[in-house]
Amino acid sequence: MVNLEGKVVLITGASRGIGAAAARAFAKAGALVGVMARNEAAARALAAGIGGMALSGDVSRAADVERAVAALHERFGRLDILVNNAGVIGPIGDIAATDPEAWGQAIDVNLKGVFHGMRAALPVMRAQGGGTILTVGSGAAHAPQEGWSAYCASKAGAYMLTRTLDHEARADGIRAISLSPGTVATDMQAAIRSSGINPVSQLDWSVHIPPEWPARALVWLCGPGGDAFLGDEVSLRDETIRRRIGLVPG
Ligand SMILES: NC(=O)c1ccc[n+]([C@@H]2O[C@H](COP(=O)([O-])OP(=O)(O)OC[C@H]3O[C@@H](n4cnc5c(N)ncnc54)[C@H](OP(=O)(O)O)[C@@H]3O)[C@@H](O)[C@H]2O)c1
């Protein structure tokens, strides 16, 4: 298990699902966790249980993310890890039938939200000599799915942001990695299932991995195991990776 004693981490979209599981996993590894979500009550409840700090905010607003980074920095004096996890699946539907405002809102959260996180964290991390910026990606960045134009486009863009960040900032000690978790049993996957719109929605619930798996993978990527993936994406569909992280025996 990677020891993150004394490290400070900001996790966006940490009120439920993968983000909440990640908050617990990072706390278990010894980190001080900033729990950010729009749902302030949920963020507070989770933060209280893990000795973390609740930070309400919307990643689609640059000022909210800057405020969260500043508040964590003020309280703990540093920021070692950023996990860009917040994301939305909708609007789900045919391109011709999709409302442009709703489409743009998904881009604001899934793509611009990642940019806002990187942009806010970089000055603090550079000043302290480095840091790790993890982004929760998706197979949808590489494989188009009908009904998911905003999701696929935004995840493809977020993957390119990780690659670009690596080019810009690896020399400053910034470790940028994307984690593609495969399908995970969360509210998002339940929404996908009820849409019935593409093959992912038809998957049997039993094939989805628990949110604790990507959570443990995110912690693992903060240790030496992540070094082989700088500027790249790790897929949790990969059995070898699952074994290396210790999610499956072998
Ligand atoms: N589940 C899967 O199968 C799967 C597969 C591949 C990738 N992913 C990715 O994994 C990440 C987490 O997904 P999940 O399955 O855990 O989804 P989820 O259960 O729906 O949780 C999404 C989280 O993001 C937060 N969020 C949404 N919009 C936000 C905003 N504008 N600002 C701040 N927080 C926001 C939500 O909290 P509030 O509503 O309180 O803000 C919630 O905590 C997403 O990036 C998703 O694309 C998931």
Ligand as a Chemical Component Dictionary entry (heavy atoms), coordinates in Angstrom:
data_LIG
# 
_chem_comp.id                   LIG 
_chem_comp.type                 NON-POLYMER 
_chem_comp.pdbx_formal_charge   0 
_chem_comp.three_letter_code    LIG 
# 
loop_
_chem_comp_atom.comp_id 
_chem_comp_atom.atom_id 
_chem_comp_atom.alt_atom_id 
_chem_comp_atom.type_symbol 
_chem_comp_atom.charge 
_chem_comp_atom.model_Cartn_x 
_chem_comp_atom.model_Cartn_y 
_chem_comp_atom.model_Cartn_z 
_chem_comp_atom.pdbx_ordinal 
LIG N1  N1  N 0  -19.222 4.760  -13.388 1  
LIG C1  C1  C 0  -18.557 4.377  -14.478 2  
LIG O1  O1  O 0  -18.828 3.292  -15.042 3  
LIG C2  C2  C 0  -17.470 5.240  -15.047 4  
LIG C3  C3  C 0  -16.717 4.737  -16.130 5  
LIG C4  C4  C 0  -15.706 5.493  -16.670 6  
LIG C5  C5  C 0  -15.424 6.750  -16.145 7  
LIG N2  N2  N 1  -16.168 7.227  -15.105 8  
LIG C6  C6  C 0  -15.844 8.572  -14.604 9  
LIG O2  O2  O 0  -15.618 8.526  -13.209 10 
LIG C7  C7  C 0  -15.936 9.800  -12.638 11 
LIG C8  C8  C 0  -16.875 9.591  -11.446 12 
LIG O3  O3  O 0  -18.038 8.956  -11.921 13 
LIG P1  P1  P 0  -19.059 8.150  -10.982 14 
LIG O4  O4  O 0  -19.421 6.937  -11.711 15 
LIG O5  O5  O -1 -18.557 8.072  -9.608  16 
LIG O6  O6  O 0  -20.308 9.139  -11.071 17 
LIG P2  P2  P 0  -21.411 9.585  -10.001 18 
LIG O7  O7  O 0  -21.694 8.505  -9.056  19 
LIG O8  O8  O 0  -22.502 10.171 -10.812 20 
LIG O9  O9  O 0  -20.653 10.751 -9.198  21 
LIG C9  C9  C 0  -20.274 11.931 -9.872  22 
LIG C10 C10 C 0  -19.646 12.862 -8.878  23 
LIG O10 O10 O 0  -19.281 14.064 -9.567  24 
LIG C11 C11 C 0  -19.833 15.168 -8.861  25 
LIG N3  N3  N 0  -20.104 16.256 -9.796  26 
LIG C12 C12 C 0  -20.881 16.228 -10.900 27 
LIG N4  N4  N 0  -20.874 17.425 -11.490 28 
LIG C13 C13 C 0  -20.063 18.220 -10.745 29 
LIG C14 C14 C 0  -19.655 19.569 -10.847 30 
LIG N5  N5  N 0  -20.088 20.357 -11.841 31 
LIG N6  N6  N 0  -18.804 20.069 -9.919  32 
LIG C15 C15 C 0  -18.368 19.290 -8.896  33 
LIG N7  N7  N 0  -18.729 18.007 -8.745  34 
LIG C16 C16 C 0  -19.567 17.482 -9.671  35 
LIG C17 C17 C 0  -21.059 14.623 -8.164  36 
LIG O11 O11 O 0  -21.371 15.347 -6.985  37 
LIG P3  P3  P 0  -22.438 16.525 -6.892  38 
LIG O12 O12 O 0  -23.583 16.141 -7.747  39 
LIG O13 O13 O 0  -22.701 16.612 -5.432  40 
LIG O14 O14 O 0  -21.693 17.732 -7.373  41 
LIG C18 C18 C 0  -20.581 13.232 -7.752  42 
LIG O15 O15 O 0  -19.850 13.302 -6.550  43 
LIG C19 C19 C 0  -16.549 10.627 -13.757 44 
LIG O16 O16 O 0  -15.563 11.487 -14.301 45 
LIG C20 C20 C 0  -16.942 9.581  -14.784 46 
LIG O17 O17 O 0  -17.002 10.101 -16.087 47 
LIG C21 C21 C 0  -17.173 6.509  -14.539 48 
# 
loop_
_chem_comp_bond.comp_id 
_chem_comp_bond.atom_id_1 
_chem_comp_bond.atom_id_2 
_chem_comp_bond.value_order 
_chem_comp_bond.pdbx_ordinal 
LIG N1  C1  SING 1  
LIG C1  O1  DOUB 2  
LIG C1  C2  SING 3  
LIG C2  C3  SING 4  
LIG C2  C21 DOUB 5  
LIG C3  C4  DOUB 6  
LIG C4  C5  SING 7  
LIG C5  N2  DOUB 8  
LIG N2  C6  SING 9  
LIG N2  C21 SING 10 
LIG C6  O2  SING 11 
LIG C6  C20 SING 12 
LIG O2  C7  SING 13 
LIG C7  C8  SING 14 
LIG C7  C19 SING 15 
LIG C8  O3  SING 16 
LIG O3  P1  SING 17 
LIG P1  O4  DOUB 18 
LIG P1  O5  SING 19 
LIG P1  O6  SING 20 
LIG O6  P2  SING 21 
LIG P2  O7  DOUB 22 
LIG P2  O8  SING 23 
LIG P2  O9  SING 24 
LIG O9  C9  SING 25 
LIG C9  C10 SING 26 
LIG C10 O10 SING 27 
LIG C10 C18 SING 28 
LIG O10 C11 SING 29 
LIG C11 N3  SING 30 
LIG C11 C17 SING 31 
LIG N3  C12 SING 32 
LIG N3  C16 SING 33 
LIG C12 N4  DOUB 34 
LIG N4  C13 SING 35 
LIG C13 C14 SING 36 
LIG C13 C16 DOUB 37 
LIG C14 N5  SING 38 
LIG C14 N6  DOUB 39 
LIG N6  C15 SING 40 
LIG C15 N7  DOUB 41 
LIG N7  C16 SING 42 
LIG C17 O11 SING 43 
LIG C17 C18 SING 44 
LIG O11 P3  SING 45 
LIG P3  O12 DOUB 46 
LIG P3  O13 SING 47 
LIG P3  O14 SING 48 
LIG C18 O15 SING 49 
LIG C19 O16 SING 50 
LIG C19 C20 SING 51 
LIG C20 O17 SING 52 
# 
